[in-house]
Amino acid sequence: MIIMQLSYNEFAHQFELHGRQHQFSSLALERLYEHLMEFNTPEHPYVLDVVGLCCEFTEIDAKDAEEYHAETRIRVDDDTYLLI
């Protein structure tokens, strides 16, 4: 197994390579990267699955977020959340 450590730009480029560059706003994609890096350790490296992330996470307006029972809420900005 080859393990690569990706910078944010390389992470974002993977979304482009998978045709998912419009799935999240740039700011939401940055927050998602930061969130995933919190759980990435040498003992348990995160395995990137772009399509899986697109299925697991939803970018949504803050006013609509209250309607959803989400396991995790990541604040993107005052008006937007990422939900899982």
PLY file of the C-alpha trace (Angstrom):
ply
format ascii 1.0
element vertex 84
property float x
property float y
property float z
element edge 83
property int vertex1
property int vertex2
end_header
0.00 0.00 0.00
1.30 3.46 -0.87
0.31 6.22 1.51
0.48 9.86 0.40
0.03 12.91 2.55
-1.98 15.47 0.58
-1.90 19.23 0.95
-5.22 21.04 0.72
-4.57 21.86 -2.96
-3.83 18.21 -3.76
-6.95 17.18 -1.83
-9.07 19.66 -3.82
-7.49 18.45 -7.07
-8.70 14.91 -6.32
-12.27 16.24 -6.42
-11.56 17.72 -9.86
-10.10 14.42 -11.10
-13.30 12.64 -10.00
-15.57 15.24 -11.65
-16.77 16.46 -8.23
-15.24 19.97 -8.25
-18.67 21.58 -7.85
-19.86 19.33 -5.01
-18.75 21.78 -2.29
-17.86 25.45 -2.17
-14.14 26.21 -1.81
-14.61 27.20 1.82
-16.64 24.07 2.62
-13.98 21.89 0.98
-11.33 23.58 3.15
-13.37 22.91 6.29
-13.86 19.29 5.22
-10.10 18.89 4.72
-9.42 20.38 8.17
-12.03 18.07 9.71
-10.50 14.97 8.11
-6.98 15.99 9.15
-8.10 15.97 12.80
-8.59 12.20 12.56
-5.58 11.41 10.37
-2.76 9.76 12.33
0.28 7.73 11.27
-1.26 4.71 12.99
-4.64 5.21 11.32
-4.19 7.14 8.07
-7.33 8.45 6.40
-8.00 6.73 3.07
-9.42 9.28 0.65
-12.69 8.31 -1.02
-13.93 11.36 -2.93
-17.24 9.81 -3.99
-17.80 8.50 -0.46
-17.26 11.97 0.99
-19.72 13.42 -1.52
-22.29 10.86 -0.35
-21.58 11.32 3.37
-21.36 15.11 3.58
-23.89 17.71 2.49
-23.32 21.44 2.30
-26.47 23.22 3.44
-27.70 26.68 4.38
-27.71 27.32 8.11
-31.44 28.13 8.07
-32.18 24.67 6.65
-29.67 22.79 8.83
-31.99 22.73 11.84
-34.38 20.42 9.97
-31.73 17.69 9.76
-30.60 15.40 12.55
-26.92 15.27 11.72
-24.25 13.27 13.51
-21.68 15.98 12.79
-22.10 19.66 11.93
-19.14 21.59 10.60
-19.63 25.33 10.43
-18.38 26.65 7.10
-19.39 30.27 7.70
-22.31 32.15 9.26
-24.67 30.93 6.56
-23.47 27.42 5.75
-22.82 24.03 7.39
-21.46 20.68 6.30
-23.57 17.84 7.67
-22.86 14.16 8.00
0 1
1 2
2 3
3 4
4 5
5 6
6 7
7 8
8 9
9 10
10 11
11 12
12 13
13 14
14 15
15 16
16 17
17 18
18 19
19 20
20 21
21 22
22 23
23 24
24 25
25 26
26 27
27 28
28 29
29 30
30 31
31 32
32 33
33 34
34 35
35 36
36 37
37 38
38 39
39 40
40 41
41 42
42 43
43 44
44 45
45 46
46 47
47 48
48 49
49 50
50 51
51 52
52 53
53 54
54 55
55 56
56 57
57 58
58 59
59 60
60 61
61 62
62 63
63 64
64 65
65 66
66 67
67 68
68 69
69 70
70 71
71 72
72 73
73 74
74 75
75 76
76 77
77 78
78 79
79 80
80 81
81 82
82 83
